[in-house]
Amino acid sequence: MAKVTYDNEITALLVIEPYNDFMSEGGKIWDRLKAVAEANECVPHMLRVLHAVRRTGLRVFYALHHRYRPGDYETWKYIAPIQKAAMTASDHR
């Protein structure tokens, strides 16, 4: 196997939306995801990767879901269609 090296200054692990609602007993939609998550050993695999990355000293970033609030995107130059939809939906509440 080839030895792979990374520059710690520019390398990191990005963990996207690691919510208990999706990945743990008692979570809001755990009952719907449990069979697949457990069959694929989703949480144990995620933990192995997280622990390995932390042992190397690489940074870990978490990208968490954010529900739109008025003022979030109004100053942005480029807004994705899904963000525009969130703005429009909030106008009609």
C-alpha beads as a LAMMPS data file, in Angstrom:
LAMMPS data file: protein, C-alpha beads

93 atoms
92 bonds

1 atom types
1 bond types

-500.0 500.0 xlo xhi
-500.0 500.0 ylo yhi
-500.0 500.0 zlo zhi

Masses

1 110.0

Atoms # bond

1 1 1 0.000 0.000 0.000
2 1 1 1.299 3.457 -0.878
3 1 1 2.250 5.791 1.945
4 1 1 0.070 8.879 1.791
5 1 1 1.024 12.103 3.524
6 1 1 -0.993 15.243 4.111
7 1 1 -0.040 18.819 4.857
8 1 1 -1.647 19.435 8.267
9 1 1 -1.937 23.138 7.507
10 1 1 -4.340 22.624 4.606
11 1 1 -5.985 19.264 5.380
12 1 1 -9.008 18.632 7.574
13 1 1 -11.979 16.344 8.051
14 1 1 -15.379 17.846 7.268
15 1 1 -18.276 16.172 9.109
16 1 1 -21.635 17.152 7.650
17 1 1 -24.756 17.217 9.835
18 1 1 -23.922 14.571 12.470
19 1 1 -27.272 14.835 14.252
20 1 1 -28.570 12.581 16.991
21 1 1 -31.973 12.718 15.262
22 1 1 -30.466 10.677 12.424
23 1 1 -27.909 8.527 14.204
24 1 1 -29.000 7.548 17.674
25 1 1 -31.684 5.765 19.653
26 1 1 -34.414 8.237 20.531
27 1 1 -33.678 10.476 17.535
28 1 1 -36.673 11.847 15.647
29 1 1 -36.143 9.687 12.556
30 1 1 -33.910 6.975 14.001
31 1 1 -36.645 4.352 13.664
32 1 1 -36.689 4.911 9.881
33 1 1 -32.897 4.845 9.486
34 1 1 -31.867 2.339 12.151
35 1 1 -31.816 -0.801 9.984
36 1 1 -29.595 0.713 7.289
37 1 1 -27.358 2.641 9.710
38 1 1 -26.750 -0.456 11.819
39 1 1 -26.288 -2.776 8.816
40 1 1 -23.611 -0.422 7.440
41 1 1 -22.116 0.239 10.877
42 1 1 -22.455 3.943 10.144
43 1 1 -21.718 5.316 13.623
44 1 1 -18.796 2.972 14.429
45 1 1 -17.201 3.790 11.050
46 1 1 -17.652 7.517 11.619
47 1 1 -16.078 7.223 15.058
48 1 1 -13.086 5.300 13.684
49 1 1 -12.447 7.990 11.093
50 1 1 -12.910 10.791 13.631
51 1 1 -10.528 9.197 16.152
52 1 1 -7.914 8.456 13.457
53 1 1 -8.016 12.035 12.198
54 1 1 -7.737 13.456 15.710
55 1 1 -4.719 11.205 16.428
56 1 1 -2.940 12.710 13.428
57 1 1 -3.573 16.242 14.673
58 1 1 -5.668 17.247 11.679
59 1 1 -8.472 19.715 12.241
60 1 1 -12.101 18.608 12.299
61 1 1 -14.866 20.904 11.053
62 1 1 -18.579 20.319 11.544
63 1 1 -21.067 21.647 9.000
64 1 1 -24.338 21.811 10.861
65 1 1 -27.776 22.355 9.404
66 1 1 -29.048 25.873 9.866
67 1 1 -32.677 26.830 9.506
68 1 1 -33.113 30.127 7.675
69 1 1 -33.844 33.238 9.703
70 1 1 -34.592 36.647 8.176
71 1 1 -31.330 38.471 7.580
72 1 1 -29.238 35.353 6.902
73 1 1 -28.742 35.779 3.135
74 1 1 -29.772 39.347 2.394
75 1 1 -26.172 40.560 2.034
76 1 1 -24.964 37.576 0.009
77 1 1 -23.962 38.182 -3.606
78 1 1 -24.609 34.596 -4.737
79 1 1 -27.573 32.724 -3.290
80 1 1 -28.312 29.093 -4.146
81 1 1 -31.840 28.264 -5.343
82 1 1 -32.527 26.302 -2.146
83 1 1 -31.559 29.344 -0.073
84 1 1 -33.862 31.562 -2.158
85 1 1 -36.640 29.045 -1.557
86 1 1 -36.029 29.203 2.195
87 1 1 -36.252 32.994 2.087
88 1 1 -39.494 32.865 0.095
89 1 1 -41.029 30.206 2.335
90 1 1 -40.294 32.253 5.440
91 1 1 -42.020 35.273 3.863
92 1 1 -45.265 33.287 3.724
93 1 1 -45.401 32.155 7.356

Bonds

1 1 1 2
2 1 2 3
3 1 3 4
4 1 4 5
5 1 5 6
6 1 6 7
7 1 7 8
8 1 8 9
9 1 9 10
10 1 10 11
11 1 11 12
12 1 12 13
13 1 13 14
14 1 14 15
15 1 15 16
16 1 16 17
17 1 17 18
18 1 18 19
19 1 19 20
20 1 20 21
21 1 21 22
22 1 22 23
23 1 23 24
24 1 24 25
25 1 25 26
26 1 26 27
27 1 27 28
28 1 28 29
29 1 29 30
30 1 30 31
31 1 31 32
32 1 32 33
33 1 33 34
34 1 34 35
35 1 35 36
36 1 36 37
37 1 37 38
38 1 38 39
39 1 39 40
40 1 40 41
41 1 41 42
42 1 42 43
43 1 43 44
44 1 44 45
45 1 45 46
46 1 46 47
47 1 47 48
48 1 48 49
49 1 49 50
50 1 50 51
51 1 51 52
52 1 52 53
53 1 53 54
54 1 54 55
55 1 55 56
56 1 56 57
57 1 57 58
58 1 58 59
59 1 59 60
60 1 60 61
61 1 61 62
62 1 62 63
63 1 63 64
64 1 64 65
65 1 65 66
66 1 66 67
67 1 67 68
68 1 68 69
69 1 69 70
70 1 70 71
71 1 71 72
72 1 72 73
73 1 73 74
74 1 74 75
75 1 75 76
76 1 76 77
77 1 77 78
78 1 78 79
79 1 79 80
80 1 80 81
81 1 81 82
82 1 82 83
83 1 83 84
84 1 84 85
85 1 85 86
86 1 86 87
87 1 87 88
88 1 88 89
89 1 89 90
90 1 90 91
91 1 91 92
92 1 92 93
